[in-house]
Amino acid sequence: MNNQVSATDCINGTYVTDRHRDIAAKLSMIHGKVRLATESNGVHAYMASPSCLIKYGRTELVKMHLAVNLDKWLAGVDLCALCMKTNKSFKVTTLLKLAPLHMRGIPDVTPGVFEAETNPEYLELDAKGNRVPKSPGECQLLTELSTDHPAIEYCRYRGFEPAALVDQFRASFCSAEREDLHWRPMPGGFAATPQGRIVFFMDQRGVQVGWQARILEMDRKHSKYYFHPYDNQWVAVQQRLTPEQAWTLAPGFEGWDPAKYILAYGTKRNASVMGLDAAIEFNKKTGGSWCVICEGPLDAARFGPPAIAVMGKHLSEMQAKLISDNFGRVIFVGDNDEAGKSLRQKVFDRLGSHPGLKLLLADLPSKFKDAGDMKPFEAKHFLCQALVNIK
């Protein structure tokens, strides 16, 4: 088999070869679409997690929570697949023996292997000639919107200042998606599109390396409303009679999975952190050298700069290097769930013994699901205490 490496295969010192593509193709015939990504510890294949398929259904075919380290597999390590949602490990031999999706009750799935991070369909040149993920579409900074705009309503509902979100992430509202990108349809005419969402941009050393878009939602009396990206109105999707009851879906929304955050196609998530440039600029102005690691942008936004977001439940070696190269003191604040505990351990493994770096693993009070759930004054008090403890 030809194992020659082309120039486009080389990213950050890691190579996608025909051997990677061959095993990815075999997995794809069983598990559906496979996305190849290059990371510092090897080429990874992302695909639908068997455990998440059982729990969440077809939406997992798009979210692809299972990560398989193909370089470890090619080196003889069998137990090298991890579901980033459930933290469950899999052997590749087990994955290759599973029945195809149509035999597991999920028909009409087309196999295929793609490399989003290098796919020219997802990338464009910026003003400086850098090849970056395509922009979300037509956007307007939150500070340029009217006070009754749905995005501003959402900010008030969550207790965030639009100007602060703009300063930290250039937060914007996307009013129109691009016509050259496809977005997964959802019940009720919704879609996993940046249109109708708040977009948080990732700037690293002045380069826009990606973005995430957050769906707008809010509870009102007995209903949970989501902002419809195409009808431009709030729609009641879930209902309950009392706060003690579980939410039930409104008619027409069976199988609802809101995809609260979507990541720009082509983003090298494992080589990026959100809020990096704002954190570096904050430290320049204040003479400091510290940051706060959070999972999502609104968690980081609750603390403001120099808080950064790793955009998920994992910390890669490249993300850890970005952090250790730029900050001397690091405070980690994870979510209060099992995946948050997993990320906490990963942060400790990557940064806990790093020479010259002080790390504090700060526990949120149990009443909070994540940092974004805190009130501004609660976050300020929590952060002040953490800074005292890390000295």
N, C-alpha and C positions, 0 to 999 in steps of 0.2 A: 504494500500500500504506500502511496506517495505521502511522505510526511514533511514535505518542504514547506517552509514558512514564508509567506509573502509579507511585504512591508505593512499592509493593512492589518495583518494578524497580530502585530506586536503592539501591545499597549502596556506601558508602565513595567516593562521587563517580563511580562507574562505573555505566553503565546497560545493562540488557538490553532490547533493542527487538525489534520484529517483524522487522527486517532480520537481527538475530543469529539469531532463531529460524528464519527462513526458510532460511538457509544451513546451520544445524544440522540441520534436517529433511532437506535434500538429502543431507548426509553420512550421516545416520542410515539412509536407505534403502539405502545401500551398505555401511556399516560397523557397523550395529547401534545399540544404545542410545548416546545422546550426553548427557553431563552438562554443563550450562552453569554457569560459575563466574565471579564478578566479581573482578577483581584491579586493582591500581593502574595497570597498563600496558595494561588493556583487558579485554574480555570474552573468556573462553577456553572452548573446547569440548573436553571430554575424551572420548576414545573408544578403541576397540581399536586398538592399533598393528599395522599390517600385518606388520612384521618380527617382533613378539612373537607374533602369531598363528601364524606359521610355526613358531616355536621352541617355544612353550608350549601352543598349542592353545586350546580354548574358555575356559580360565580367564582369558585376556586380555580376554574380553568383559566380565568383572566388574572386572578391575584397571584397565583403561583407561589405558594408559601414554602414549597420544599426546595432546599438548596443541596445540590450534590457536588462535592469537591471531586471533579473528574481527575485531577492530577493525583490525588490520594488513591483513587480507585486504580488508575493505571500503574501506580507504584505498589499495588498489592494490598491496600487497606480496604476492607469490605464495608465496615461500619463508618461510612463517611457522608451520610445524608441526614439532614436535620430539618424538621418542620419548624419554621420561625414563628408560627402562630401557637403551636401546642408544645413546642420544645421536645417533641418526640423524635428519637433517632431511628434510622432505617439502614439496613444493609442493602447494597446495590443488587446483590444476588436475589434478595427478596423482591425488590422492585421489578427486576427482570422476569420473575416468575408469576407476578400478579396477572390476572385476567385482563384483557383489553377493556377499555371503558365501556364499550357497547355491551359487554357481557356482565358489567357491573351496574347496568341500568341507566347508563348515560350514553344515549345514542348520538349519531350525527356529529362526531368530533373529528376534525381533520388534523392529522399529524403534521409536524413540520418543525424545523429548527431554524431559529433566527438569532441574529446578533444585533440587538437594538443599539448598543453603544457605538457601533461603527456603521450602522445602516444609514446610508445617505438620505433615505426617505425621511428620517427623523431629525436630521442635522441641517444646520445652515451656517453661513459665515457671518460673524458679527462685524462691527465697524473696524475692528483691529485685525481682522483676518483669522480669528480663532474659529474653529469648527465647534459649534455649541448646539445643544438641543434647541429645536424650534420654539419660538415664543408661543404662548397660549392663544394669542389672537389679539383682538382690540381690547386694550386695558386702560383704566384710568385710576390714578392714585386715589386712595381713600380720602385724602385731604381735599380732593377736588370735587367730591360728591356732595349732594345736598343733604341736609340734616334728616330728611325723611326717606333717604335711600335705603333699600333693604339691607345693604352691607353695613350701613351705619346703625341701623336698627339692631342688627346682629351684634355689633361691637358693644352697644349699650347694654344689650341683654346679657352678654358675657362679662361686662365690666372691663373692657379694653378701650384704650384711647387710640383712635385712628391715627393721630399724628405720631404716636410712639411706635405703632406697627409699621408705619411708613419709614421712620428713621432706622428701624432695626432690620426690616426685610423688604423695603420698598413695596409694602402691601398695596395691592390694587384690586379693582373689581373688573372681571372679564365680562364684557357686554356682548362679545361675538367670538365664537370659536373659529379656528382656521378651517378652510374647506378641504385642505390637503391631508388632514389627519382624521382617522376614524376613532370614534369613542363608543365604548360598550353601552348598548341600550339597557334600560332598566324599566321596571313596571311603571305604569302611569304616564308614559311618554317622557320620563326622565332619562338621563344618560350620564355616564361617568365622564363628563366633559368639564373643562375649565369654565365654560360659559355659565354665567349666573353664580359664580363662586368668587371667594377672595383668594387671590394668588399671592403666594409668598415666594420671593425670588432668592436664589442662592448666589451670592457674589463671593468669589475667592480671588484675591489679589486683582480686583477690578474686572474680573471676567465672570459673566453670568453663566454659571455651569449647569444650571437647571432651575426648576421651580416645582412647588407643590400647590395644589388648589384645594381649598376646604369648602365643603358644602355648607350652606346656611340652613340652620335649623333652630327652632325654639319651641318651648312648651307654653301653651296658653290654655288655662282652665283644664278641660278634659281632652285636649288634643295636642299632638306633636306635629308641628308644621315644618315643611321643607320648602325652600324657594325653588320654584320650577324654572329651569334654565331657558325654556322656550316660550312658556306662557307668561313669564314675568309676573308671577303672583305667588303668594304663600298658599300651599296646598296641605290640607290635613291628611296625613298618611297613617298615623297611629292614634288610637283612642283608648281611654280608660275612664271609669266612673269615679274612682278615688285614687289618691296617691299611693295607696298600699297595693293596688292591683297591678298586674303586669300589663304592658301595652299590647293591644290587639291591632291587627292591620285593618285598614278601611277596605271596602270592596274595590277590587281592581288592582290591589297592591300585593297579591299573593307572591311569595318569593322575594319580597323586598330586602335588598341588601344595599344600604345607602352609599357604600364606597366613600366614606367621609373625606378621605384625602386621596388625591390622584397625583402621581409623580410624572413629570414630563418624560415622554418617550426619549430614549437616548441618554438619560441622566446616569452618570456613573455614581450611583448612590453610595457605594462602598469606598469611593475616593472623595466624598464631599461631606461637608457639614454646613448647616444653614446658620447664617448669622456670623460667620467667621470674620468678614471684613469689619462689621460693626463692632464686634468684640475687640479686635485689634485696635481700631480707632479709639474706642473707649479707654483702653489701657494707655494709649499714647497721650491722651488728654489728662488722665488722672495719675500717670506715673506708676500704674500697677502692672501686674502680670498674672492675671487670674481669669478663670471662666467658670461657668456653670454648665454642666452637660445635662440636657433633657432629651426626652424622646421625640416630641413633636414641636412644631413652631409655636403653637399657642401655649405650651408649657414653658418654653423659653421666653415667650413674650410676657408671661406673668412676672418674670424677674427683670426683663429688659436686658440691654447690654450690660455685662459681657456674656449673657447666657446664649448658648448655641444648641442646635437640635441635630441629632444624628438620624432622624427620620425613620425610626423603626426600633426594633427590639434587638439590634445587633451592633456591635462596634468592631469594625474591621481593623486590620493592621495599618492600612493607609489613613483611616480616620484618626486612629490613635497617634500616628506620626504627625498629622496636621496639628493635633492638640498639643502634643509634647514639644513640638518645635516652636510654638507660639505662646505657651503659657507655663508659668512656674507653679501655680497653685490651681487645683482643679476640684470643684465640688460637684459630685454626682447626685442628681435628684431623679429617681425613677418612679414609674407608676406603681401603684399598690396592687399588683397582680402577679401571677406566676411568670409571665413573660418579662415583667419588670425586674423580678428577682434574677432571671437569667441574664438580662442586660447588666445588672449590677455586678454579677460574677465576671462577665466578660470585661467590663471596665476595670475591675480589680486585676484580672489576669493581664490585661494589656498595659495598664498604667501603674498598678500598685507598687511595683518594684523598680519603676523607672528612676534612674539616678537624677537627682536634682529636682525632682517633681514631688510636691506634696499633694496627696489625694485624700479627700474626705468623702465617705459614702454617707450621705445625709438621708435619714429616713423621714418620709412624710408622715404626719399623723394619720392614723388609720381611717379617720372620717373622710379623708380626701381620696378620690380615685386617682387623681394625678395633679400635677402642679397647676394646670389650667383651671381646676375646680376651686382653687383658693381665691379669696377676696384679695384685692390689692394690698390692703393693710396686713393681712395674714401672711402674704408672700414676703412683704418687706421685713416683718418681724422674723420669719423663718430664715431668710437670707442673712440678716444681721447676726443671728445666733450661729449660723454655719460659719460665717467669717471669723467670729470669735474662736470657734472650735478648731479652725484650721491654722491658726497662727502658730 
